[in-house]
């Protein structure tokens, strides 16, 4: 807030480029989308993002932590059991740690060890069985930094209210869904700022009316 003319409070209009690129707005966008995990399929050339056709549903166990950015290979053993495998070297602070295990799990039951605690459920409609699939618990911080490099926001000098957003990524559907949600979060924040401005104006008017009333009363007492 900044003081305007004659003490009236004002709020600057949101800078669309700075706001859309801001860390906090992108974090709110990811949280609202609920992208806690990402599924991939190994191919000869790259890891294919399977969004939005994830083969299984992953639910973190409430109150338990899961290591982020660690690829967990999933192999379906039967209609009730699966195998989780990983052999990953991960940078932690100024050092590294090795996460390596091969452990069976039961669909619908908590899978737990020193690094993970989640429930893996079969989909309601069985999809085509895929080999070489894995998922990761997403590192929101890393995703935001990557998205800030891949998002390009421009404005039109002739139409200041017009904003153009472009996203560069390997999965067009994920990019479209992300930008649509980012846009909705930006609109919501803009409305919040407008509501704050309206509330501050009302407070200013009320304070002026209250002050004028007190002055009028004092004047009347002096005359009496």
Protein Blocks (a to p, Z undefined) as FASTA:
>chain_A
ZZdeehiacdddddfklmmmpmklmmmmmmmnopabccddddfkbccdfbfcbfbdcddd
ehiacdehiacddddfblmbccddddddddehjbccdddddddddehiacddfkbccddd
ddfbdcdddehiacddddfklmmmmmmmmpccdddfklmmbccdddddfblklmmmmmmm
mmmmmmmmmmmmmmmmmmmmmmmmmmmmmmmmmmmmmmmmmmZZ
